[in-house]
Amino acid sequence: MSERLEAHVLLLIGDQAEITTPHRDHTDPERVPVDRLVRETGLAREELAGADLVAVVSDDGRLERFERA
């Protein structure tokens, strides 16, 4: 069973986005490819920084996909 978590895009660094969740704060953000976020959420690259998203997490803790909040 998958879990859904609030996620926030802190900033973009090159082709990576730094994402915070309840399990990873700003001191240890998750890094996710920008192209993946654009593909999964439909948001343009320019809209990602500061965006609130929903992260779908698998049973083993992997971020399976992202959706618009």
Secondary structure, 3 states (H helix, E strand, C coil): CCEEEEEEEEEEECCEEEEEECCECCCCCEEEEHHHHHHHHCCCHHHHCCCEEEEEECCCCCEEEEEEC
